[in-house]
Structure formats: structure tokens, C-alpha cells
Amino acid sequence: MDENNKISIKENKTDNKQNNQKNNFFLHLSKLSKKKLLIIIVALIVLIPISNGWHEQVLGYFLNADIASNSVLKYRELDNNSVEITNHALDWESENFTIPSKVIIGRKCYTVTSIGKFAFYNCEKLKHIKIPSTVTNIGEGAFLNCTQLTTIDMSENIKSIGSHAFKLCEELTSIKIPEGVTIIRQKTFEYCHKLKVAELPESLTIIEKEAFVGTDLAKIEIPSKVDSIGSYAFGGCENLKEIKIHYGVTNIGDTSFCGCGGLETIEIPSTVTRIGNYAFYNCSHLSKIDIPSSVTRIGESAFLGCICLTKIDIPSNVTSIRKYTFYGCKYLITVTLHEGLKTIDKRAFRECSWISTIKLPSTLTKIGEDAFYQCTSLKNITIPNSVTSIEDYAFYGCKNLDIIIDNSEINIEIDSYRAFSGCKSYKFRNEYKVEL
């Protein structure tokens, strides 16, 4: 055998040996558990410098994580273990999107725990979003102006939702706020015009101003731990027909339900002490409301323009009926006032043209300007001797009204001509009757 053949045979033996070793290696490798294999790969990545982000791809695959360098999302490190989504690609195209629970940045894996301020702002093509269980915070304006967003699969672990978070999500139809959220901040769902259903958690304590303004809600239940309903919180919800406020709520804020033209009924619990200014302004279909005895203050213009309201009983703890409170409630027939009331301010019952009788309590001291202006159905009223001031035009235009003033003219601050102008007659105690 010549020398060349000997060399060839030797090379073949060497190649076979190497192939056998390689096959044995991969056979052994295939028998390793995924966990052990992952440990080996991670060790290699840490120990051996590798270019072009290969280590990120490997980690991402085995940890089922997003790769920051190739992602449509931008991240910010919060601490050694967690990150927040801060922004998105300018050329956003996704309609359906699942937020990753983990992300690889460099050679490290982080947990996604927060959706930052304006993170998905103006993603106008986004229709469905799924938020993983690792996320606990949704920041201010996070989904602002996502005009096509229709459904949100929200993590039950979310504890905080920022102001304006879903403002102008015009296609959103329903939302369930997770248990654990304590505050719905201002303008969170403002102008979500198709939002018909909102489930509020028992953990909720505050609904801030304008939270649901301009939505299409038909019904809302306010949980018992809510202490305060902010100004204009449900303002302009024209199709809101039913409101149930659970026991525990103490304050109905200014303009809370202002402009809810479709509202027909509302249950107010005995824990409420304050009804704010303009609280039910222009609730034009509200026909009945029972104000509990716990209420001590009814704000000005609280029921202004509630034209279908037919009956009202003012609790004894209310000392003042403030200006414009029932102005324009033209179908209001029955008004019950209790001892303890001291003042009826200007225009309080102006143009309540269906009131036929009203009994003024003996604690009353002042009847304000235009208080009963153009209450044309009023027929008889006795003003108690406790009243020391009747302001201009207080009973102006009450053309069917006979007034008896249980006092002498010298004891009351009054311009009788302007106060009773257009009335049928008035008479001071023990004095002659004046026909007008």
C-alpha cells in the first residue's frame, strides 16, 4: 500500500471518530431537560461575547419574552427586575396586540409591570389589547385617542389607572375595573361615546371629576366605599337612566350628574350629607327623587331645569334652599318644607308654575329675590312672623295668589309693591287686605 492511501485511510478514521463524537454530543444534549439546557445556554451567553444580539434572540425564545432591540415598544427600567412601557413605534399597524409580560434588554430579562404615560397614545388602528397579569399600573393617557379600541382584556392585578387613560377611545363599549383599584381619576373615560357598561369594583373609594363625562352609560352602581363623586363625573351622559348609589357614599359633588337628560330614577342612601351645586342640573326626565334626612346641604341650582320633577321633600336638617335650586321645575306640584329651614334664596322656585300650595315653616327668616316668581298656580300662602326680609319680586306674577303676612309691616324689611307685584292680594296681620 502506497503512502497516499495510508494517509487517506487515516483521515477517514479521524473524520469518523469526530462524527461519532459529534453525534454522541447531540444525543446527550437531546436527553437534557429544557431547564438544564437553558442553564447551559445562559452560561455560554454570559461567558462568551457574541455579536449581533444573538444572545437576546436565544433568551427571548426560551423565556417567551419580547426583544427590546427589535420591539415595537420602548421600555424604561424601573428597578433591577422590572420595566415600564414608555412609547411605541410611530408606524403602528397592529389591530390586535398582547402586551408582553417579559422583555429582554441586553443580556437580562425584565418583568413588564407598568404601562407608562401616553405609552399607546394615538394608536388609531389598535382594536383589541390584552394586558398581562404582571402589569399593576396604567399611566396617565396610556391609551388616549385610541379611537378604534373596542375591547380591553385587563389584568386583575391592576391597582392604579391614571387620568385620561382611555379618553377618546370612541369605540370602547364596556369596561370592568379590576378589584383593587381605589380611584378612577379625572377624565379617565371622557368622551368614550359608545361606552355602555362600566363595572366598578368594591375597592373603589373616589370617582374624580369628569371621569365618565360624555359616555353612553345606561346604568351605573356606585359602590359603598366611594366617599365622593367628583364634579361632572357623569356629566352629559344623556342616556343614563338609572343610578344606584350604595350605602356609604357621603358626598354627591358639584355637577356630578349634570346634563343626564335621560335620568329617570336615582337611589340616594342615608349616608349622603351633601348634594353639590348643579348636581342634577338639566336632568329633564327625572320625575322623582327621595332626599334622605341625612342631607344637610343642597347646593345652588342642584335641580335647575328638572322639568319632570313632581314632588320634593326638603329634609329638616337643610337650613337653606339656595339660589336657583328648583328654578324651572315647571311640573313640580308638591313641596314639603320642615321646621329648621331659615332661608329661601333668590329664584329658588322661580317659574315652578304648577305648585298650588306650600306651607312655610315658623323658622323661616328670609324669602329671596324672585323666590316664587311666576308661580302662577299658587293660591294661598301664609308668611310666618319669623320672616323679617322679603326681597324684590319674591312673589312677582303669582296672579292667583292671596298672601297673608303674619306680622305687621313695620317688622319686615319689604317693598310691598315690588315683592307682591302681579299677585291677587296681600294682607298684613290685623290690617286691611290690599287688592292688586
BADO-151029 format. One record per residue (C-alpha): residue number from 1; x, y, z. Coordinates in nm, 3 decimals, padded with zeros to 5 digits. Example, Ala and Ser with C-alpha at 12.3 -4.5 7.8 and 13.67 -1.06 7.14 Angstrom:
2
- 1;01.230;-00.450;00.780
- 2;01.367;-00.106;00.714
END
This chain:
436
- 1;00.000;00.000;00.000
- 2;00.146;00.335;-00.101
- 3;00.192;00.630;00.125
- 4;-00.106;00.829;-00.014
- 5;-00.353;00.550;00.057
- 6;-00.226;00.521;00.413
- 7;-00.281;00.893;00.467
- 8;-00.637;00.874;00.320
- 9;-00.734;00.584;00.542
- 10;-00.601;00.768;00.846
- 11;-00.800;01.083;00.757
- 12;-01.119;00.881;00.714
- 13;-01.074;00.719;01.054
- 14;-01.023;01.063;01.208
- 15;-01.338;01.202;01.038
- 16;-01.544;00.905;01.151
- 17;-01.422;00.948;01.505
- 18;-01.512;01.319;01.501
- 19;-01.858;01.247;01.356
- 20;-01.917;00.980;01.618
- 21;-01.816;01.227;01.893
- 22;-02.045;01.495;01.744
- 23;-02.337;01.253;01.722
- 24;-02.280;01.138;02.077
- 25;-02.273;01.505;02.189
- 26;-02.605;01.589;02.026
- 27;-02.756;01.263;02.152
- 28;-02.653;01.354;02.503
- 29;-02.774;01.712;02.452
- 30;-03.116;01.592;02.339
- 31;-03.156;01.396;02.660
- 32;-03.107;01.705;02.877
- 33;-03.415;01.871;03.026
- 34;-03.515;02.206;02.890
- 35;-03.421;02.362;03.224
- 36;-03.065;02.219;03.214
- 37;-03.029;02.314;02.851
- 38;-03.136;02.669;02.931
- 39;-02.879;02.689;03.210
- 40;-02.604;02.581;02.971
- 41;-02.709;02.833;02.706
- 42;-02.736;03.118;02.956
- 43;-02.390;03.029;03.089
- 44;-02.246;03.036;02.736
- 45;-02.411;03.370;02.666
- 46;-02.269;03.522;02.981
- 47;-01.921;03.380;02.934
- 48;-01.877;03.415;02.558
- 49;-01.906;03.758;02.387
- 50;-02.148;03.727;02.096
- 51;-02.231;03.999;01.847
- 52;-02.548;04.095;01.659
- 53;-02.785;04.033;01.954
- 54;-02.784;03.653;01.916
- 55;-02.797;03.612;02.295
- 56;-03.117;03.827;02.308
- 57;-03.283;03.606;02.049
- 58;-03.196;03.289;02.241
- 59;-03.315;03.425;02.575
- 60;-03.628;03.566;02.417
- 61;-03.715;03.229;02.266
- 62;-03.663;03.024;02.581
- 63;-03.823;03.281;02.816
- 64;-04.107;03.370;02.578
- 65;-04.009;03.735;02.613
- 66;-04.011;04.043;02.393
- 67;-03.675;04.152;02.249
- 68;-03.625;04.520;02.324
- 69;-03.391;04.583;02.032
- 70;-03.647;04.452;01.779
- 71;-03.969;04.553;01.959
- 72;-04.243;04.793;01.852
- 73;-04.241;04.905;02.215
- 74;-03.996;05.119;02.407
- 75;-03.908;05.039;02.767
- 76;-03.770;05.214;03.074
- 77;-03.604;05.032;03.362
- 78;-03.787;05.084;03.693
- 79;-03.557;04.871;03.907
- 80;-03.330;04.567;03.871
- 81;-03.622;04.341;03.785
- 82;-03.900;04.544;03.623
- 83;-03.964;04.785;03.338
- 84;-04.232;05.024;03.216
- 85;-04.356;05.063;02.859
- 86;-04.285;05.423;02.761
- 87;-04.367;05.451;02.392
- 88;-04.448;05.269;02.070
- 89;-04.333;05.266;01.710
- 90;-04.452;05.562;01.507
- 91;-04.574;05.338;01.226
- 92;-04.809;05.134;01.445
- 93;-05.007;04.884;01.235
- 94;-05.137;04.620;01.481
- 95;-05.510;04.581;01.536
- 96;-05.476;04.303;01.794
- 97;-05.193;04.325;02.042
- 98;-05.083;04.137;02.351
- 99;-04.853;04.326;02.583
- 100;-04.557;04.102;02.675
- 101;-04.508;04.006;03.037
- 102;-04.128;03.989;02.997
- 103;-03.868;04.167;02.788
- 104;-03.501;04.102;02.712
- 105;-03.281;04.411;02.732
- 106;-02.917;04.334;02.664
- 107;-02.845;04.009;02.845
- 108;-03.111;04.050;03.112
- 109;-03.476;03.953;03.140
- 110;-03.716;04.206;03.298
- 111;-04.080;04.181;03.404
- 112;-04.321;04.434;03.247
- 113;-04.511;04.588;03.542
- 114;-04.629;04.926;03.416
- 115;-04.778;05.093;03.110
- 116;-04.635;05.444;03.123
- 117;-04.774;05.786;03.042
- 118;-04.910;05.809;02.686
- 119;-04.744;05.474;02.600
- 120;-05.004;05.385;02.335
- 121;-05.119;05.739;02.262
- 122;-05.282;05.780;01.923
- 123;-05.258;05.412;01.817
- 124;-05.558;05.469;01.593
- 125;-05.550;05.120;01.434
- 126;-05.547;04.934;01.764
- 127;-05.874;04.745;01.824
- 128;-05.800;04.480;02.088
- 129;-05.544;04.489;02.368
- 130;-05.454;04.221;02.621
- 131;-05.274;04.329;02.937
- 132;-05.077;04.057;03.121
- 133;-05.107;03.974;03.489
- 134;-04.764;04.123;03.561
- 135;-04.892;04.478;03.493
- 136;-05.016;04.667;03.801
- 137;-05.022;05.024;03.671
- 138;-05.173;05.201;03.370
- 139;-05.034;05.552;03.343
- 140;-05.183;05.887;03.251
- 141;-05.313;05.899;02.894
- 142;-05.183;05.547;02.826
- 143;-05.445;05.474;02.557
- 144;-05.556;05.830;02.488
- 145;-05.710;05.874;02.143
- 146;-05.702;05.506;02.051
- 147;-06.016;05.579;01.855
- 148;-06.071;05.222;01.724
- 149;-06.008;05.040;02.053
- 150;-06.315;04.823;02.121
- 151;-06.206;04.569;02.383
- 152;-05.958;04.562;02.670
- 153;-05.858;04.236;02.839
- 154;-05.742;04.392;03.161
- 155;-05.523;04.223;03.421
- 156;-05.693;04.157;03.754
- 157;-05.372;04.271;03.925
- 158;-05.401;04.633;03.812
- 159;-05.414;04.866;04.112
- 160;-05.382;05.208;03.953
- 161;-05.525;05.373;03.640
- 162;-05.409;05.725;03.553
- 163;-05.611;06.025;03.442
- 164;-05.709;06.043;03.073
- 165;-05.603;05.676;03.040
- 166;-05.881;05.581;02.794
- 167;-06.006;05.925;02.694
- 168;-06.144;05.943;02.340
- 169;-06.150;05.565;02.294
- 170;-06.464;05.622;02.094
- 171;-06.537;05.257;02.002
- 172;-06.497;05.115;02.354
- 173;-06.832;04.964;02.461
- 174;-06.766;04.808;02.802
- 175;-06.510;04.809;03.081
- 176;-06.460;04.613;03.400
- 177;-06.237;04.789;03.651
- 178;-06.033;04.531;03.847
- 179;-06.079;04.480;04.219
- 180;-05.801;04.666;04.395
- 181;-05.836;04.991;04.202
- 182;-05.933;05.261;04.455
- 183;-05.952;05.575;04.239
- 184;-06.096;05.645;03.896
- 185;-05.907;05.960;03.810
- 186;-06.023;06.263;03.621
- 187;-06.123;06.222;03.257
- 188;-06.028;05.852;03.257
- 189;-06.313;05.759;03.020
- 190;-06.407;06.105;02.898
- 191;-06.580;06.105;02.560
- 192;-06.583;05.728;02.521
- 193;-06.904;05.788;02.332
- 194;-07.004;05.421;02.292
- 195;-06.923;05.308;02.646
- 196;-07.250;05.150;02.764
- 197;-07.135;04.931;03.055
- 198;-06.890;05.011;03.335
- 199;-06.847;04.768;03.626
- 200;-06.693;04.941;03.927
- 201;-06.505;04.741;04.194
- 202;-06.597;04.725;04.562
- 203;-06.249;04.859;04.641
- 204;-06.330;05.194;04.479
- 205;-06.322;05.496;04.714
- 206;-06.311;05.801;04.485
- 207;-06.454;05.890;04.145
- 208;-06.278;06.205;04.034
- 209;-06.416;06.486;03.822
- 210;-06.524;06.420;03.464
- 211;-06.431;06.051;03.491
- 212;-06.717;05.930;03.266
- 213;-06.829;06.254;03.105
- 214;-06.994;06.213;02.766
- 215;-07.022;05.832;02.774
- 216;-07.324;05.625;02.667
- 217;-07.384;05.457;03.005
- 218;-07.744;05.344;03.066
- 219;-07.700;05.238;03.428
- 220;-07.439;05.284;03.699
- 221;-07.391;05.147;04.050
- 222;-07.171;05.344;04.287
- 223;-07.000;05.105;04.538
- 224;-07.038;05.158;04.912
- 225;-06.676;05.256;04.981
- 226;-06.695;05.554;04.749
- 227;-06.682;05.862;04.967
- 228;-06.705;06.125;04.698
- 229;-06.838;06.159;04.342
- 230;-06.642;06.434;04.170
- 231;-06.775;06.729;03.976
- 232;-06.919;06.642;03.636
- 233;-06.816;06.279;03.693
- 234;-07.111;06.156;03.484
- 235;-07.192;06.489;03.322
- 236;-07.355;06.479;02.981
- 237;-07.436;06.106;02.996
- 238;-07.760;06.168;02.811
- 239;-07.872;05.803;02.808
- 240;-07.805;05.734;03.175
- 241;-08.146;05.629;03.308
- 242;-08.076;05.463;03.640
- 243;-07.831;05.545;03.917
- 244;-07.789;05.337;04.230
- 245;-07.569;05.486;04.500
- 246;-07.484;05.231;04.768
- 247;-07.486;05.294;05.141
- 248;-07.161;05.459;05.247
- 249;-07.135;05.742;04.993
- 250;-07.141;06.080;05.172
- 251;-07.100;06.342;04.901
- 252;-07.256;06.395;04.559
- 253;-07.024;06.653;04.407
- 254;-07.095;06.965;04.206
- 255;-07.237;06.889;03.859
- 256;-07.191;06.513;03.920
- 257;-07.490;06.415;03.704
- 258;-07.537;06.745;03.524
- 259;-07.700;06.710;03.184
- 260;-07.808;06.346;03.226
- 261;-08.122;06.417;03.028
- 262;-08.244;06.056;03.025
- 263;-08.219;06.003;03.402
- 264;-08.550;05.879;03.545
- 265;-08.468;05.737;03.888
- 266;-08.193;05.763;04.146
- 267;-08.148;05.599;04.484
- 268;-07.969;05.814;04.741
- 269;-07.863;05.634;05.062
- 270;-07.899;05.773;05.414
- 271;-07.521;05.825;05.439
- 272;-07.524;06.116;05.193
- 273;-07.492;06.453;05.367
- 274;-07.427;06.686;05.073
- 275;-07.573;06.734;04.727
- 276;-07.348;06.970;04.532
- 277;-07.416;07.272;04.313
- 278;-07.578;07.180;03.979
- 279;-07.563;06.812;04.082
- 280;-07.873;06.721;03.876
- 281;-07.892;07.028;03.656
- 282;-08.099;06.969;03.341
- 283;-08.192;06.609;03.427
- 284;-08.505;06.678;03.230
- 285;-08.666;06.332;03.273
- 286;-08.610;06.298;03.648
- 287;-08.962;06.268;03.792
- 288;-08.892;06.156;04.147
- 289;-08.613;06.178;04.399
- 290;-08.617;06.094;04.769
- 291;-08.370;06.307;04.961
- 292;-08.274;06.131;05.287
- 293;-08.288;06.307;05.624
- 294;-07.908;06.281;05.649
- 295;-07.866;06.557;05.388
- 296;-07.769;06.891;05.543
- 297;-07.685;07.088;05.230
- 298;-07.841;07.108;04.885
- 299;-07.629;07.322;04.656
- 300;-07.740;07.605;04.434
- 301;-07.907;07.507;04.106
- 302;-07.899;07.141;04.220
- 303;-08.226;07.059;04.040
- 304;-08.240;07.352;03.798
- 305;-08.428;07.253;03.483
- 306;-08.562;06.920;03.616
- 307;-08.890;06.989;03.442
- 308;-09.047;06.646;03.511
- 309;-08.992;06.654;03.887
- 310;-09.335;06.647;04.053
- 311;-09.266;06.612;04.424
- 312;-08.991;06.716;04.665
- 313;-08.948;06.685;05.042
- 314;-08.669;06.901;05.185
- 315;-08.513;06.736;05.495
- 316;-08.530;06.916;05.829
- 317;-08.150;06.937;05.852
- 318;-08.138;07.162;05.546
- 319;-08.137;07.523;05.667
- 320;-08.125;07.697;05.331
- 321;-08.278;07.640;04.989
- 322;-08.010;07.803;04.782
- 323;-08.046;08.014;04.470
- 324;-08.188;07.853;04.158
- 325;-08.229;07.515;04.332
- 326;-08.563;07.430;04.167
- 327;-08.574;07.704;03.905
- 328;-08.781;07.596;03.605
- 329;-08.921;07.275;03.757
- 330;-09.248;07.364;03.593
- 331;-09.432;07.037;03.676
- 332;-09.338;07.044;04.043
- 333;-09.667;07.018;04.234
- 334;-09.590;06.919;04.592
- 335;-09.322;07.086;04.804
- 336;-09.275;06.992;05.169
- 337;-09.067;07.220;05.391
- 338;-08.978;07.138;05.753
- 339;-08.909;07.329;06.071
- 340;-08.543;07.429;06.074
- 341;-08.543;07.594;05.733
- 342;-08.423;07.955;05.764
- 343;-08.383;08.099;05.415
- 344;-08.527;08.055;05.067
- 345;-08.277;08.224;04.839
- 346;-08.332;08.407;04.513
- 347;-08.507;08.226;04.229
- 348;-08.522;07.905;04.436
- 349;-08.870;07.817;04.299
- 350;-08.890;08.060;04.010
- 351;-09.130;07.953;03.735
- 352;-09.249;07.642;03.920
- 353;-09.583;07.712;03.764
- 354;-09.770;07.403;03.892
- 355;-09.716;07.449;04.267
- 356;-10.060;07.523;04.412
- 357;-09.990;07.526;04.786
- 358;-09.685;07.549;05.009
- 359;-09.654;07.577;05.385
- 360;-09.369;07.793;05.509
- 361;-09.214;07.681;05.843
- 362;-09.207;07.904;06.151
- 363;-08.824;07.906;06.147
- 364;-08.807;08.086;05.813
- 365;-08.645;08.433;05.827
- 366;-08.585;08.535;05.466
- 367;-08.753;08.497;05.125
- 368;-08.513;08.597;04.849
- 369;-08.545;08.789;04.527
- 370;-08.770;08.619;04.266
- 371;-08.803;08.319;04.503
- 372;-09.155;08.234;04.378
- 373;-09.151;08.444;04.062
- 374;-09.426;08.341;03.818
- 375;-09.556;08.053;04.031
- 376;-09.890;08.110;03.865
- 377;-10.079;07.819;04.028
- 378;-10.009;07.930;04.386
- 379;-10.339;08.025;04.551
- 380;-10.281;08.072;04.922
- 381;-09.969;08.127;05.130
- 382;-09.914;08.240;05.487
- 383;-09.582;08.406;05.566
- 384;-09.493;08.336;05.932
- 385;-09.400;08.614;06.174
- 386;-09.042;08.478;06.188
- 387;-08.980;08.625;05.841
- 388;-08.802;08.960;05.862
- 389;-08.699;09.005;05.499
- 390;-08.891;08.965;05.174
- 391;-08.680;09.070;04.877
- 392;-08.783;09.232;04.549
- 393;-09.016;09.039;04.318
- 394;-09.032;08.746;04.564
- 395;-09.388;08.664;04.450
- 396;-09.393;08.858;04.124
- 397;-09.654;08.742;03.874
- 398;-09.830;08.495;04.106
- 399;-10.158;08.611;03.963
- 400;-10.384;08.372;04.161
- 401;-10.212;08.417;04.496
- 402;-10.367;08.557;04.814
- 403;-10.092;08.629;05.069
- 404;-10.137;08.655;05.444
- 405;-09.839;08.802;05.632
- 406;-09.848;08.702;05.997
- 407;-09.671;09.019;06.106
- 408;-09.701;09.395;06.090
- 409;-09.546;09.590;05.807
- 410;-09.303;09.774;06.037
- 411;-09.139;09.447;06.146
- 412;-09.047;09.332;05.796
- 413;-08.790;09.469;05.552
- 414;-09.000;09.482;05.237
- 415;-09.102;09.685;04.936
- 416;-09.456;09.553;04.917
- 417;-09.524;09.680;04.568
- 418;-09.226;09.508;04.406
- 419;-09.236;09.199;04.627
- 420;-09.604;09.123;04.553
- 421;-09.640;09.282;04.209
- 422;-09.885;09.087;03.996
- 423;-10.031;08.889;04.289
- 424;-10.407;08.875;04.354
- 425;-10.385;09.027;04.705
- 426;-10.180;09.053;05.024
- 427;-10.269;09.133;05.386
- 428;-10.060;09.207;05.694
- 429;-10.175;09.079;06.033
- 430;-10.463;09.281;06.177
- 431;-10.454;09.514;05.880
- 432;-10.672;09.557;05.578
- 433;-10.644;09.345;05.269
- 434;-10.472;09.502;04.968
- 435;-10.613;09.402;04.629
- 436;-10.360;09.420;04.343
END
